[in-house]
């Protein structure tokens, strides 16, 4: 009766056993050698230092920006006062 081939959506899905195997890597995992483990730990320490430096830089940058805004406000107020004094 049905002369049309089944569409891709009408095909049955894979059983759960087959789909779960696709979620994992095909490469077998092996423990790291002591040299590789040491290198990995060194990289993690360096990464931690970088993040700490970045966070400190970010805090300093925010403080500097706040100071700049304060200076601009103070200069503006001072200029307004000087302008008032010159008209007296």
C-alpha positions as CSV (number, residue, x, y, z in Angstrom):
1,X,0.0,0.0,0.0
2,X,2.6,2.5,1.0
3,X,5.0,3.1,-1.9
4,X,7.0,5.9,-0.2
5,X,10.2,5.0,1.6
6,X,10.2,5.8,5.4
7,X,11.4,9.2,6.3
8,X,14.4,9.8,8.6
9,X,12.1,10.8,11.4
10,X,9.9,7.7,11.1
11,X,12.9,5.3,11.6
12,X,13.1,3.8,15.1
13,X,15.6,5.4,17.5
14,X,18.6,3.5,18.7
15,X,18.2,1.5,21.9
16,X,19.6,3.1,25.1
17,X,22.6,0.8,25.2
18,X,23.8,2.0,21.8
19,X,23.2,5.7,22.4
20,X,25.0,5.7,25.8
21,X,28.2,4.4,24.2
22,X,28.3,7.4,21.8
23,X,28.5,9.8,24.8
24,X,31.9,8.6,25.8
25,X,35.3,9.0,24.2
26,X,36.6,6.1,22.1
27,X,40.1,6.8,23.3
28,X,41.1,4.7,26.3
29,X,42.2,6.7,29.3
30,X,45.5,6.0,31.0
31,X,47.0,7.5,34.2
32,X,49.3,10.4,33.6
33,X,53.0,9.9,33.9
34,X,54.7,11.6,36.9
35,X,56.3,14.2,34.5
36,X,52.9,14.9,32.8
37,X,51.2,15.2,36.2
38,X,53.8,17.6,37.4
39,X,53.4,19.7,34.3
40,X,49.7,19.7,34.7
41,X,49.9,20.9,38.3
42,X,52.4,23.6,37.3
43,X,50.0,24.9,34.6
44,X,47.1,24.9,37.2
45,X,49.3,26.9,39.6
46,X,50.1,29.4,36.8
47,X,46.5,29.6,35.9
48,X,45.6,30.4,39.5
49,X,48.2,33.1,39.6
50,X,46.9,34.6,36.4
51,X,43.4,34.7,37.7
52,X,44.5,36.3,40.9
53,X,46.5,38.9,39.1
54,X,43.5,39.6,36.8
55,X,41.1,40.0,39.7
56,X,43.5,42.4,41.4
57,X,43.9,44.3,38.1
58,X,40.2,44.5,37.7
59,X,39.7,45.9,41.2
60,X,42.4,48.5,40.6
61,X,40.9,49.4,37.3
62,X,37.5,49.9,38.9
63,X,39.0,52.1,41.6
64,X,41.0,54.1,39.1
65,X,37.8,54.7,37.0
66,X,35.9,55.8,40.1
67,X,38.7,58.3,41.0
68,X,38.7,59.7,37.4
69,X,35.0,60.3,37.6
70,X,35.4,62.0,41.0
71,X,38.2,64.3,39.6
72,X,36.0,65.2,36.6
73,X,33.1,66.1,38.9
74,X,35.4,68.2,41.2
75,X,37.0,70.0,38.2
76,X,33.5,70.8,36.8
77,X,32.4,72.2,40.2
78,X,35.6,74.3,40.5
79,X,35.2,75.7,36.9
80,X,31.6,76.7,37.7
81,X,32.7,78.5,40.8
82,X,35.6,80.2,39.0
83,X,33.2,81.3,36.2
84,X,30.8,82.8,38.9
85,X,33.7,84.7,40.4
86,X,34.8,86.2,37.1
87,X,31.4,87.6,36.6
88,X,31.4,89.5,39.9
